[in-house]
Amino acid sequence: MENTPEPTPSSSESTQPPGLAREPEVASPGDSEGCARPLDTVPKKLCGYLSKFGGKGPIKGWKCRWFFYDERKCHLYYSRTAQDANPLDSIDLSSAVFDCKADAEEEGTFEIKTPSRVITLKAATKQVMLYWLQQLQMKRWEFHNSPSAFAATPAAALAENGPTLHLKLEQEEAELEEFLCPVKTPPGLVGAAAALQPVPAMPSALQNISLKHLGTEIQNTMHNIRSNKQVQAAEEASQSVEPPSGEQPLISDPSIPEKELEDPPKSAPRSSVPSGPTQKPKRQSNTFPFFSDGLARSRTAQEKVVALEQQVLMLTRELKSQKELVIILHKALQAAQQEKRASSAYLAATEDKDRLELVRHKVRQIAELNQRVEALEQGHERLMQEAGLREQHVQALQQHVQLLMDKNQAKQQVICKLSQKLTEDLAEPPSQPADATNGDFLSQQERLEHLKDDMEAYRTQNRFLNSEIHQVTKIWRKVAEKEKALLTKCAYLQARNCQVESKYLAGLRRLQEAAEAEAGDFPELLQRLVQEALQWEAAEADSVGLSPVSEYDDYGFLTVPDYEVEDLKLLAKIQALEVRSHHLLALEAVERPLRDRWATLTELVPSADLKQLLRAGVPREHRARVWRWLVHRRVQHLQAPGCYQELLARGRACEHPAARQIELDLNRTFPTNKHFTCPTSCFPDRLRRVLLAFSWQNPSIGYCQGLNRLAAIALLVLEDEESAFWCLVAIVETILPAEYYSKTLTASQVDQRVLQDLLSEKLPRLTAHLGQHRVDLSLITFNWFLVVFADSLISDILLRVWDAFLYEGTKVVFRYALAIFKYNEEAILRLQDSLEIYQYLRFFTKTICDSRKLVSIAFNDMNPFPMKQLRQLRAAHREHLEAELRELEILKAEYLERRASRGRAAPEGCASEDEGEGDS
């Protein structure tokens, strides 16, 4: 908290009382020169006395405080008086809301609610309360629209928007007037005039002191005392004559007789009898009351009485201790006498037998006494426990009695009130029926007036709350718009940064290719720049608030794969930056509206709208739920409770023939994904169980290479073994054609021939170019169809393909395969060598960065794409392929027959390898 500095004194202070020499509440910090300006040019300050509810314990209640508003910080400071140098505390109004209570017990009560606390204030009248509320609203609005609220805005923009801001303020004032008419300034209760008024009286001086800010209170009190002394000294120095004889000195000592008040001594010093106007502010500045001289004179007698009382108490305690000592000595004397008698009887015995009998008797007495002592100790412990329980019970009874007494007292009060009311009603003389009717009419009329007043108060409260809600809503919308604009700007700047960095890397790559044939330092410099660009980490971007490319994506795939060839590393880094750039640019325009649409889609039902949403891609937070629904639609006729657990039990009981091949392929599944390469990850074990369960589920296939990648994608998205297992079943047994993963891969070969026909139809230039260089695309595309692009596309685009694939089927795979070639058609046409074409086709799917462009090509540029045509092409090519396979089987059988008829006899002089080794 900042202390409010003292303003410089002006010429107007000479006419003020001494206690009002300083006015920190009138001139805010830094505006000291404004006090000397004419009244018509001085801006109106918001300040005045209000009652604040606070405190703890017995001093909790209303405390009078001086409030003044600081326009620079939008804070409402308050102190005990207007003359205090340091404020006690402040209230932040920038994020506060205001509320007036129409049903409050005391008139003029209102609240200021901040995020951290609620401050209850009370004005002198209802008009003053409404004035404070309207002014606080306007001050808050002015602060939010002041130039300080746009600190990040350039100065030129502020200069252009200055008239606009002023116009907005005027419009806001007009809008507030529609809710609640402006309240006139209450004369003498707010502003600089309120500082000249005396402090409102409180029941006791201690009640108005803030114990929470006791240090500030002491500082202000000492400051006021010094100021009063300086003012008093200045007045005494300026006085040249004694006060008139008609004025009586004000003496606060009650011990002085009244005669001395009537005839004061002439020899009294002048400085000890100040004049009336001077003494009055001195009394107001005192915080603690003075003690009288009579109390000081009687202090010795009281001390003597207290000393005598303490001496009597000490003697009483000593007497009590002496009595206890006498009792103890008496018991000791009895014990000694008894021991003496026993010793005398022992000595009087003449024979040893009698003495032995006496000893035995004493031993028995000692044993009995020990038992009695133990019994008494146990009884003592039991009594102590019972005493504790009784004490607890007594405390509970005391509390119950106190509660009953409180209830009884409350009931007695109610009975007294009712009795008093009954007595008053009986004491009233019976009136005439006309008088009774007239009295009823007057009471009804009075009640009606009260109801009208309450209704007017609630209307005023309603109008104020409407204005408050209107203003707070506008402020919230404005802040939300600023936040959205800043997020959009940040995403745009990050996208631009990614684009610039990718262009820089692409430029380095081109320079490196151009400088390979040159000698000198230039290639070495390029090599060093490329290494620095590849080793640049995201931590360096975090230091400036940007992180263009993270190491792993949301599903654990490396965003920049660690290739052995440096050229491929550079291309991977460029591609990752391009993907990040496209994602950031599409975040606000496409991704956010798409997420909002998915959030509103609670129940999934097959429809054209759902089809379009799936083609656009499912957000990560909804993908698992959507995939489970898609898989359930496909396999609901195959699912049975406990089926997956039964398959796992079969796998544990008996080893499947494909278990060894599955174990070999586990370590080769997605080497660029941290979930399958980390030694402590649980995903490899889950994948093993899913593949073994499927091998028992479908014995005709068992296991085929490629199924591990399909199951791994399902595990990464669904994160549940059983759900991933049924997803694999849905793909292999319901979506893809039969014999897709058979030993001959018949359906897979058919789809490759169908793709070749569709490529000739949709992209004739590219087909002719590839045919000219004798490029067999099935070497590249066969794996696309076998694992549904799991090894080819980056994860963001791959999962979008699967979103539509699980809903529409294999037609989506053909659409995306054609779209990939269309996306890179121009780059392939520029290559004029078959080796270069094959090298480019090996990794060209990883260069696809713009997912929106690829989706548009697949579902717009490739139209029309009827399913009927796809079925016809599949049927035709399947017939041709089966004929070829039959012919191949015939040729194979003929070859085996010829070989069997010839026999396997070797020519003379030739020995087999086994025989040669045996001879050696």
Beta strands, then each sheet from edge to edge (+ up, - down):
strand 1: 47-54
strand 2: 61-70
strand 3: 75-79
strand 4: 89-92
strand 5: 97-100
strand 6: 109-113
strand 7: 118-122
sheet 1: 4+ 3- 2+ 1- 7+ 6- 5+
end
